[in-house]
Amino acid sequence: MLTREEKGAIIDSLKGDIENAKGIFLTNVIGMTSNDGVALRKEIREANGKLVVTRNTLFGLASKGTEAEEMLSNLKGPQAVAFAFEDAPGVAKALKEAGKKHEMVELRGGILDGKVLSIQEVQALADLPSLDEMLGTLLATFNAPISALARVLFAIQEQKESGAEPAPVEAAAEEAPAAEETATEE
């Protein structure tokens, strides 16, 4: 049995998590072994999140006056709440992957930046790439033109060193000024 002070500490901690989280996801962790539960918590922690399992009444009391009040009040049955402090898609993806391994684990709703999400929207969010994957894609996109230019310049250098004829790109660049001169004369 929790004492009044312990309950107050849990409520204060939950209220702080609710206020600081960019995303909040309602789920359950029924049917998971303790090892799988620890692995899930680790994945969520790596996405800068937190998974909390406690009494539904404590979730309700902590959510009073917050954007999560509607979702966390009057909960019935075993529930868990995952908080995403930075990478909301990463936390949602970890929960979705756990649901694939354990039939009873499911996403039941969520809140992202103050907007209540349906189950379908949470599933779509879980399908998004994680923050690290998105940053990697962005970096590859930025580097692609530079890499292509470097390959072209290297190929030109190799051609000149081998004494081969200039590439058609160089010939087209030399013809372009001549074409402009004839257009201005007319």
C-alpha positions, 0 to 999 in steps of 0.5 A, spaced: 500 500 500 502 506 498 502 512 503 500 519 501 507 521 500 509 516 495 502 517 491 503 525 491 511 524 489 508 519 483 503 524 481 508 530 481 512 526 477 507 524 472 504 531 472 512 533 470 512 528 465 505 530 462 507 537 461 514 536 458 512 531 453 512 532 446 508 526 445 504 521 450 502 514 448 497 510 451 498 503 451 498 496 455 504 491 456 500 485 458 503 479 456 510 481 456 515 477 460 520 482 464 526 481 459 521 484 454 519 489 458 526 491 460 528 491 452 522 495 451 523 500 456 530 501 454 528 502 446 523 508 449 529 511 453 534 511 447 528 515 443 529 519 449 522 517 452 519 514 458 514 508 460 510 508 466 505 503 469 502 505 475 494 505 478 489 509 473 487 513 478 494 516 479 494 517 471 487 521 472 490 525 478 496 527 475 493 529 468 488 534 471 488 541 468 493 538 462 492 537 455 492 529 457 486 530 462 481 527 457 485 521 455 488 519 462 481 520 466 477 514 467 481 509 465 479 502 466 483 496 466 491 495 465 494 501 462 501 504 461 503 511 458 509 512 454 512 519 454 516 522 448 520 528 450 524 528 443 523 523 438 515 521 438 516 517 432 521 513 435 517 512 441 511 510 437 515 505 433 518 502 439 511 500 442 508 498 435 514 493 434 512 490 441 505 490 439 508 485 433 511 481 438 506 480 443 499 480 441 496 483 447 500 489 447 497 495 443 497 502 441 490 505 444 491 513 443 496 519 443 497 526 444 502 529 440 504 537 441 497 538 444 493 535 439 489 528 441 491 523 436 486 517 433 489 510 433 490 510 426 494 517 427 498 514 432 499 508 427 501 512 422 506 516 426 509 509 428 510 508 421 515 514 420 522 514 420 525 515 427 529 522 428 536 519 426 533 516 420 530 522 418 537 526 419 541 521 415 536 521 409 537 529 410 544 529 410 545 524 404 540 529 400 545 534 402 551 530 400 548 527 393 550 533 389 557 534 392 558 527 391 556 527 384 560 533 382 566 530 385 565 524 381 565 528 375 571 532 376 575 526 378 573 523 371 575 529 367 582 529 371 582 521 369 581 523 362 586 528 361 591 524 364 590 518 360 590 523 354 583 521 352 578 526 348 574 531 352 567 528 355 561 531 351 559 535 357 566 539 356 564 540 348 557 542 350 560 547 354 565 550 349 559 550 344 554 554 348 558 561 347 558 560 340 551 559 339 549 565 344 554 569 339 550 567 333 543 568 336 545 575 338 548 577 331 541 575 328 
